[in-house]
Amino acid sequence: MDTNKSRRDFLKKMSAASLSAAATTIPGFSFLSSCSPEVQKMASTADTVILLWMAGGMAHTETFDPKAYVPFEKGVESKRVLSTFPKKPTVVDDLYFSEGLEGIGSVMDKGAIIRSYKSADLGHILHTRHQYHWHTCYEPPQSVQAPHIGSWIAKELGPANPVIPPFIAMGQRFTMGESEELKAFHSAGFLGTEYGPFLIPDPSSGLESVRPPKGMSLKRFEARYKLYKELANKSEVMEQGSDYQRESLMRSMEQSYRLLNSPEAKVFDLSEEPKEVYDTYNTGRFGLGCLLAKRLAMNGGRFISVSTEYEPFLGWDTHENGHTRLKKMKALIDRPIAQLVKDLDETGHLDRTLIILASEFSRDAIMEGRPGKKVKDQVNQPDIIEHEKHYGMHRHFTDGSSILMWGGGVKKGLVYGKTADERPCSSIENPVVIDEVHQSVYHALGVHPETHYEIEGRPFYTTPDGKGKPILDLFGNPMKSSKENIA
């Protein structure tokens, strides 16, 4: 697959957007002006968000929306293959997941599933372009750098604990392909540095993230901090930035320094967990990220993202060996996610913590894009499968996908939306788009849909033009009984 040109084009566009965002910090530009405090006051059902990000395109028919199972055998037609795993019952009546996700299925009486998410049409399909859109709600490129949803939440609600950074992102490294594109949406954009993500690439080393660099004493670190603070306050050093951006940078530095010197930094120390708990979560970096997310949610985290990590052609990015790869991915996520939900529920934190599991789009063996909007094929899938590496969902599919939610006022045992049982397995009932997902999260947190800031002389809303509508059917009392409750 040759997508180098598309990636270069996207990077150039995003670089231009970053430069434009930087330009808005130059004195003379109109910068920030939010809606009135009266408008922002809303009831909420959640205080904390945990986003479990399945980076790379998780096939809905192979995970949370299984279709007819077709086992592997040489000579099977690709067009016959809809699911390569048999379906298994969950704790909720008539709700089935594919084999390997029994743990998550066992906690669906505490949450809901959206089965009708539709990704946007963004032309030639590029993962980081769709990930940018999912995390910011804005299609790239933009004339300004759009803030991540975690940054909006950090800005509007502030830290739940003054020592814990309000936006923490775990599991994604920026040392592999498409790193600059990934950085483009791991940003607070025009909102300012203090609302950007506190990055923890490896959750098993979370404590190291809040300590001075290896080999540097605390005394030396404090001396450097003092010097840097003095330099940052000098206008001749920061003359390219507005007063707002300089103040935001200083607040970000002060917040990091508070965490460094606080006993509450031990929340990042996973060695404090009992061995049996640690081992339950420890399926790798993602599982330990779920464990750290639990600790943060119970100690004042506001928005916490845990990623399986996007690296081209790895993880959920199944351009071949889809069936084999998904066995490993399910083992990576199933136990720690189920345990995360159980632990927060048992400690009473799930009621005010909204957990979301999502991916940028789905996959299919035949269709690239969506019906009527087919884009250039990026995978060579034979009509007849002779080798197991071709058994699975390898092409990008944007017309149907699953999103799971727990806690935070979400209805328990709810199944919202539906996809077709035959190819193309598109959303056919209550289709959902990203604007609705974002506004549903803001609705749970009590962030008003008219929230916006004035940037480059125009209002910039949490969703494009402030038109996002929450899916109110997601919230409220349970809509169906679970088998466990019936028993």
C-alpha positions in Angstrom: 0.0 0.0 0.0 1.4 3.4 -1.0 0.0 6.2 1.2 3.2 8.2 1.5 1.9 11.0 -0.7 -1.4 11.3 1.3 0.6 11.3 4.6 2.9 14.0 3.3 0.0 16.1 2.1 -1.9 15.7 5.4 1.3 16.6 7.4 1.8 19.7 5.3 -1.8 20.8 5.9 -1.5 20.1 9.6 1.8 22.0 9.8 0.1 25.0 8.1 -2.7 24.8 10.7 -0.2 24.7 13.5 1.5 27.8 12.1 -1.9 29.5 11.9 -2.7 28.5 15.5 0.7 30.0 16.6 -0.2 33.2 14.7 -3.3 33.7 16.9 -1.0 34.3 19.8 0.5 37.4 18.2 -0.8 40.6 19.8 -3.5 42.2 17.6 -5.4 39.0 17.0 -8.7 38.5 18.9 -8.3 35.5 21.1 -10.5 34.2 23.8 -14.1 35.0 24.7 -16.3 32.2 26.0 -20.1 32.1 26.6 -21.5 33.6 29.7 -21.1 31.8 33.1 -24.9 31.6 33.3 -25.1 29.6 30.1 -22.3 27.2 31.3 -24.2 26.1 34.4 -25.8 22.7 33.7 -26.6 19.6 35.6 -24.2 16.7 35.1 -24.1 13.0 35.5 -20.3 12.6 35.3 -17.2 14.2 36.7 -14.5 12.1 35.0 -14.0 10.6 31.5 -11.9 7.5 30.6 -11.4 7.0 26.9 -10.2 3.5 25.9 -8.9 4.1 22.4 -8.7 1.1 20.0 -6.2 2.7 17.6 -6.0 1.4 14.1 -9.6 0.5 13.1 -11.4 -2.1 15.2 -13.7 -4.3 13.0 -17.2 -4.2 14.5 -18.2 -7.6 13.0 -15.2 -9.2 14.7 -15.8 -7.7 18.1 -18.9 -6.1 19.5 -21.4 -6.6 16.6 -20.8 -10.2 15.3 -22.4 -11.4 12.1 -22.6 -14.9 10.6 -19.5 -16.9 11.5 -17.6 -18.5 8.6 -14.7 -20.7 9.8 -11.4 -20.7 7.9 -10.9 -23.3 5.2 -8.9 -23.2 2.0 -11.0 -22.2 -0.9 -13.6 -20.2 1.0 -14.8 -17.1 -0.9 -13.8 -13.7 0.7 -17.3 -12.3 0.1 -18.8 -15.0 2.4 -16.7 -14.0 5.3 -18.5 -11.6 7.7 -17.2 -12.7 11.1 -14.2 -15.0 11.7 -15.2 -15.7 15.3 -18.3 -17.3 16.7 -20.6 -15.1 18.8 -20.9 -15.5 22.5 -23.7 -14.4 24.9 -23.1 -11.4 27.2 -24.8 -10.8 30.6 -27.5 -8.8 28.8 -30.4 -10.7 27.1 -30.1 -11.0 23.3 -26.7 -9.1 23.2 -23.8 -11.1 21.8 -20.1 -10.3 21.3 -17.6 -12.3 19.4 -15.5 -14.9 21.0 -12.6 -13.6 23.1 -14.6 -10.7 24.6 -16.4 -12.6 27.3 -14.9 -10.4 30.1 -16.3 -7.2 28.6 -19.6 -9.0 27.9 -19.9 -9.8 31.6 -20.0 -6.1 32.5 -22.5 -4.9 29.9 -25.3 -4.8 32.5 -23.4 -1.8 33.8 -23.2 0.0 30.4 -24.5 0.6 26.9 -23.4 -0.1 23.3 -23.8 2.1 20.3 -23.8 -0.1 17.2 -24.4 2.5 14.5 -21.4 4.9 14.6 -20.6 6.3 11.1 -17.2 7.8 10.4 -16.9 10.8 8.1 -16.1 10.8 4.5 -12.6 12.4 4.4 -11.4 11.2 1.0 -8.5 8.8 0.8 -8.6 6.9 4.1 -5.7 7.8 6.4 -5.9 6.6 10.1 -4.4 9.8 11.6 -6.8 12.0 9.6 -9.8 10.1 11.0 -8.2 10.0 14.5 -7.8 13.7 14.4 -11.5 14.1 13.5 -12.6 11.7 16.2 -10.6 13.4 19.0 -11.3 17.0 18.0 -14.7 16.8 16.3 -13.2 18.9 13.4 -12.2 17.7 10.0 -8.6 18.5 9.2 -7.1 20.8 8.1 -8.4 23.8 10.1 -7.2 27.4 10.0 -6.5 27.0 13.7 -5.3 24.0 15.7 -8.5 22.4 17.1 -8.3 21.3 20.7 -8.6 17.6 21.8 -11.8 16.8 23.6 -9.8 16.2 26.7 -8.4 19.8 26.5 -11.9 21.2 26.1 -13.0 19.3 29.2 -9.8 20.4 31.1 -10.5 24.0 30.2 -14.2 24.0 31.0 -14.1 22.0 34.2 -10.6 22.4 35.5 -8.7 19.8 37.5 -10.8 17.7 39.9 -7.7 17.5 42.0 -5.4 20.6 41.9 -2.3 18.3 41.9 -3.4 15.8 39.2 -3.1 17.1 35.6 -6.7 17.4 34.3 -5.9 15.7 30.9 -3.6 12.6 30.9 -3.0 10.5 27.8 -1.4 7.1 28.1 0.0 4.5 25.8 0.8 6.4 22.6 4.4 6.9 21.6 5.5 9.4 19.0 8.6 7.6 17.8 7.1 5.6 14.9 5.4 6.3 11.6 2.9 9.3 11.3 4.2 10.7 14.6 3.7 14.3 13.6 0.1 13.6 12.5 -0.5 12.0 15.9 0.9 15.0 17.7 -1.5 17.2 15.7 -4.5 16.2 17.8 -2.7 15.5 21.1 -2.9 19.2 21.7 -4.9 21.9 23.5 -4.6 24.0 20.3 -5.6 27.6 20.9 -6.8 26.9 24.5 -3.2 27.0 25.8 -0.5 24.7 27.1 -1.9 24.1 30.5 -4.9 22.3 29.0 -2.8 20.0 26.8 -2.2 16.3 27.6 0.2 15.1 30.3 1.8 12.3 28.2 2.7 8.9 29.6 3.9 6.7 26.8 4.4 3.7 29.1 2.1 3.4 32.1 4.4 0.9 33.8 6.8 3.8 34.1 4.1 6.3 35.2 6.0 7.4 38.3 9.0 8.3 36.2 6.9 10.7 34.3 6.4 12.9 37.4 10.1 12.7 38.6 13.1 14.7 37.4 15.0 13.1 34.5 17.2 10.2 35.3 20.5 11.3 36.8 19.2 14.7 37.8 18.9 15.5 41.5 15.8 17.3 42.8 17.9 20.2 43.8 19.3 20.6 40.3 15.9 20.2 38.8 14.5 23.0 41.0 17.4 25.3 40.0 16.6 24.6 36.3 12.9 25.2 36.9 13.6 28.5 38.6 15.8 29.6 35.7 13.3 28.5 33.0 10.5 30.3 34.9 12.6 33.5 34.8 13.3 33.1 31.1 9.7 32.4 30.2 8.6 35.6 32.0 11.0 37.8 29.9 9.1 39.4 27.0 12.2 39.3 24.7 12.3 35.5 25.0 8.5 35.0 24.6 7.8 37.9 22.3 6.1 35.7 19.8 3.4 34.7 22.3 0.5 36.6 23.6 0.1 37.3 27.3 -2.6 34.6 27.5 -0.2 31.9 26.0 2.7 33.0 28.3 0.4 32.8 31.4 -0.9 29.4 30.2 2.7 28.1 29.8 3.6 29.3 33.3 0.5 27.7 34.8 1.4 24.5 33.1 4.9 24.6 34.5 3.6 25.4 38.0 1.2 22.5 37.8 3.9 20.1 36.9 6.1 21.4 39.7 3.3 20.9 42.2 2.8 17.3 41.2 6.6 16.7 41.4 6.7 17.9 45.0 3.4 16.4 46.1 2.9 13.1 48.0 -0.1 12.5 45.7 2.4 11.7 42.9 2.3 8.1 44.3 -1.0 7.6 42.5 1.3 7.0 39.4 3.2 4.2 41.2 1.6 0.9 40.1 3.9 -1.0 42.5 1.5 0.0 45.3 -1.2 -2.2 43.9 -1.5 -5.8 45.4 0.2 -8.4 43.2 -3.0 -10.1 42.3 -4.6 -6.9 41.1 -1.5 -5.9 39.2 -1.4 -9.3 37.5 -5.1 -9.1 36.6 -4.5 -5.9 34.7 -1.1 -6.8 33.3 -1.7 -7.8 29.7 0.9 -5.3 28.6 1.1 -1.5 28.4 -2.6 -1.1 27.6 -3.7 -3.3 30.5 -1.4 -1.4 32.9 -2.8 1.9 31.4 -6.3 0.7 32.5 -4.9 0.1 36.0 -3.4 3.6 36.2 -6.6 5.0 34.8 -8.5 3.4 37.7 -6.1 4.9 40.2 -6.4 8.4 38.6 -10.2 8.3 38.3 -10.3 7.5 42.1 -7.9 10.3 42.9 -9.1 13.3 41.0 -8.3 12.6 37.3 -10.6 14.6 34.9 -10.0 13.2 31.4 -7.9 10.1 31.0 -7.1 8.4 27.7 -5.6 4.9 27.4 -4.6 3.8 23.9 -3.7 0.4 22.4 -1.4 2.7 20.4 -1.5 3.4 16.7 1.5 2.1 14.7 1.0 1.5 11.0 0.2 -2.1 10.2 0.3 -3.2 13.9 -2.4 -3.6 16.6 -5.9 -3.1 15.2 -4.5 -2.0 11.8 -5.1 -5.4 10.3 -4.0 -5.2 6.6 -3.3 -8.9 6.8 -3.5 -11.7 9.4 -6.7 -10.1 10.7 -8.1 -13.2 12.5 -4.8 -14.1 14.1 -4.1 -10.4 15.1 -7.5 -10.0 16.7 -7.0 -13.0 18.9 -4.1 -11.2 20.4 -5.8 -7.8 20.6 -8.8 -9.3 22.4 -6.5 -10.9 24.9 -4.9 -7.5 25.4 -8.1 -5.6 26.2 -10.7 -8.0 27.5 -9.6 -8.7 31.0 -8.3 -5.2 32.0 -11.3 -3.4 30.7 -13.7 -5.7 32.4 -11.7 -5.3 35.7 -11.6 -1.5 35.3 -15.4 -1.4 35.1 -15.8 -3.8 38.0 -13.3 -2.0 40.3 -14.9 1.5 39.7 -18.3 0.0 40.2 -17.4 -1.7 43.5 -15.8 1.4 44.9 -18.7 3.6 43.9 -16.7 5.6 41.4 -18.4 4.3 38.2 -21.6 6.4 38.8 -19.6 9.6 38.1 -17.1 8.2 35.7 -17.9 7.9 32.0 -15.9 5.2 30.3 -15.9 5.1 26.5 -14.4 2.5 24.2 -14.1 3.5 20.6 -12.0 3.3 17.4 -11.7 5.6 14.4 -13.6 3.3 12.0 -14.3 -0.4 11.3 -13.1 -2.9 8.8 -14.4 -5.2 6.1 -13.0 -8.0 3.9 -14.4 -6.5 0.7 -15.5 -2.9 1.0 -13.1 0.1 1.2 -14.9 3.2 2.5 -18.7 3.0 2.4 -21.4 2.1 -0.2 -21.6 5.0 -2.7 -18.4 6.6 -1.4 -15.9 3.9 -2.2 -12.3 5.1 -2.1 -9.1 3.7 -3.5 -8.3 0.1 -2.3 -5.3 -0.2 0.0 -5.3 -4.0 0.4 -5.0 -6.8 -2.1 -7.7 -9.2 -0.9 -8.0 -12.4 -3.2 -11.5 -13.5 -4.1 -10.7 -17.0 -2.9 -8.9 -17.4 0.4 -6.0 -19.9 0.3 -3.9 -18.6 3.2 -4.9 -17.7 6.7 -3.2 -14.3 6.4 -6.1 -13.3 4.2 -8.7 -14.5 6.7 -10.2 -11.5 8.5 -11.2 -7.9 8.0 -8.5 -6.0 6.2 -10.0 -3.1 4.4 -11.2 0.2 6.0 -14.9 0.4 6.5 -16.5 3.7 7.6 -20.3 3.0 7.4 -20.7 1.2 10.7 -18.8 0.8 14.0 -19.4 0.2 17.7 -18.8 2.4 20.7 -19.2 1.2 24.3 -20.0 3.3 27.3 -20.2 2.6 31.0 -21.1 4.8 34.0 -21.6 8.5 34.1 -25.4 8.4 33.9 -25.5 6.0 30.8 -28.4 3.6 30.7 -27.5 0.0 31.8 -27.9 -2.8 29.3 -28.9 -0.5 26.4 -28.3 -1.4 22.8 -28.6 1.7 20.6 -28.6 1.5 16.8 -28.2 -1.4 14.5 -26.1 -2.5 11.5 -27.2 -4.7 8.6 -26.7 -8.5 9.1 -25.5 -8.9 5.5 -22.7 -7.1 3.6 -22.3 -4.2 3.6 -22.8 -4.2 7.4 -23.8 -0.5 7.4 -25.6 1.4 10.1 -29.3 1.1 9.3 -31.0 2.3 12.6 -30.2 5.4 14.6 -27.0 6.3 12.8 -24.6 8.3 15.0 -21.9 10.8 13.9 -19.0 12.3 15.9 -20.7 15.6 16.7 -23.3 13.6 18.6 -20.7 11.5 20.4 -18.8 14.6 21.6 -22.0 16.5 22.6 -23.2 13.4 24.5 -19.9 13.5 26.5 -20.3 17.2 27.2 -23.9 16.7 28.2 -22.9 14.1 30.8 -20.3 16.6 32.2 -22.6 19.5 32.2 -20.7 21.5 29.5 -23.2 23.6 27.6 -23.5 23.1 23.8 -23.0 26.9 23.3 -19.6 26.9 24.8 -17.2 28.6 22.5 -14.2 30.9 22.2 -13.5 33.8 19.8 -10.6 32.9 17.6 -9.5 34.7 14.5 -12.6 36.8 14.7 -15.0 33.9 14.7 -16.6 31.7 17.3 -15.0 28.3 17.7 -17.4 25.8 19.4 -16.9 22.5 21.1 -18.6 20.9 18.0 -18.6 22.5 14.5 -20.8 25.6 14.6 -22.2 24.5 17.9 -24.7 22.2 16.2 -23.8 18.9 17.9 -26.8 17.3 19.7 -26.5 14.8 22.6 -28.0 11.4 22.2 -30.4 11.7 25.1 -31.6 8.1 24.7 -28.2 7.1 26.1 -28.9 8.5 29.5 -31.4 7.7 32.3 -32.8 4.6 33.9 -32.0 1.1 32.7 -34.0 0.1 29.7 -33.7 -3.7 29.9 -32.9 -6.3 32.6 -29.7 -8.3 32.6 -29.7 -12.1 33.1 -27.9 -11.5 36.3 -30.6 -9.3 37.7 -33.4 -11.6 36.5 -31.7 -14.5 38.3 
